[in-house]
């Protein structure tokens, strides 16, 4: 029996699919924010979560804020551009920006993300 090559392992680091997490204030126009990133082909899809409460420390004080979580599905090579774009678009001084590698996924979905973010 011949071992099958793992398609995720064979992809180049630049084309690895990643999920970028960020939050926006609940009253921000998350739809317009998401649409900008998709139109600019920086994300194949941006999912906007329901309103939630975040509890965090800021400048030595425990704060609470109403926010929405955004999940950007994109590729690793675009992360530096996304960092720059989020800094320009985001209302926070220090926006959440976490990048999580998609270790595996549906081959058709991963291919769609790559195609949707191709320059």
C-alpha positions in Angstrom: 0.0 0.0 0.0 1.4 3.4 -0.9 1.1 6.2 1.6 -0.9 9.2 0.4 0.8 12.6 0.6 -1.0 15.0 3.0 -2.1 18.0 0.7 -2.0 20.4 3.7 1.6 19.4 4.5 2.6 19.9 0.8 1.3 23.4 0.4 3.7 26.3 0.6 3.8 28.3 3.8 2.6 31.4 1.9 -0.6 29.6 0.8 -1.4 28.0 4.2 -5.0 28.9 5.3 -5.2 30.8 8.5 -8.0 32.3 10.6 -7.4 35.9 11.9 -9.4 36.9 14.9 -10.2 40.5 15.8 -13.0 42.2 17.7 -14.9 45.4 17.0 -17.1 47.5 19.3 -20.7 46.2 19.1 -21.9 49.5 17.7 -19.2 49.6 14.9 -20.3 48.8 11.4 -18.8 45.3 11.3 -20.5 44.6 8.0 -18.8 47.4 6.2 -15.5 46.5 7.9 -15.8 42.9 6.7 -16.9 43.9 3.2 -13.9 46.1 2.8 -11.5 43.2 3.6 -13.4 40.8 1.3 -13.6 43.3 -1.6 -9.8 43.9 -1.2 -9.3 40.1 -1.4 -7.6 40.1 2.0 -10.1 37.6 3.3 -12.2 35.0 1.5 -14.8 35.3 4.2 -15.3 37.3 7.4 -17.7 35.9 9.9 -19.3 38.3 12.3 -20.2 36.9 15.7 -23.1 37.9 17.9 -22.6 40.7 20.4 -20.7 39.5 23.5 -19.1 41.1 26.6 -15.3 41.2 26.8 -13.6 41.7 30.2 -10.0 42.8 30.1 -7.4 45.0 31.7 -6.6 48.3 30.1 -4.1 50.8 31.6 -4.3 49.1 35.0 -8.1 48.9 35.2 -10.5 46.0 34.6 -12.9 47.0 31.8 -16.0 45.6 30.2 -17.0 46.2 26.6 -19.7 45.1 24.2 -18.0 43.7 21.2 -18.4 41.4 18.2 -15.8 38.8 17.3 -14.7 38.7 13.6 -13.1 35.6 12.0 -11.2 36.3 8.8 -10.5 33.3 6.6 -7.4 34.0 4.6 -3.9 32.8 3.7 -0.6 33.3 5.6 1.0 35.5 2.9 -1.6 38.1 3.4 -1.2 38.4 7.2 1.3 41.3 7.0 -1.0 43.3 4.7 -4.0 42.5 7.0 -2.0 43.8 10.0 -1.4 47.1 8.2 -5.0 47.3 7.0 -6.5 46.6 10.4 -4.3 49.3 11.9 -5.8 51.7 9.4 -9.4 50.6 9.6 -9.7 49.6 13.3 -11.2 52.0 15.9 -9.1 50.6 18.8 -5.6 51.8 19.7 -4.6 48.1 20.2 -6.9 45.9 18.2 -7.1 42.2 18.8 -5.2 40.4 16.1 -4.5 36.7 16.5 -3.5 34.4 13.7 -4.4 30.7 14.0 -3.2 28.2 11.4 -5.8 25.9 9.9 -4.1 22.5 10.5 -6.7 20.7 8.3 -10.0 21.2 6.7 -12.2 20.4 3.7 -10.0 20.3 0.6 -12.6 22.2 -1.4 -13.0 24.9 1.2 -9.3 25.4 1.6 -9.0 25.7 -2.2 -11.8 28.2 -2.2 -10.1 30.3 0.4 -6.8 30.3 -1.6 -8.7 31.1 -4.8 -10.7 33.9 -3.2 -7.6 35.6 -1.9 -5.4 35.2 -5.0 -4.2 38.6 -6.2 
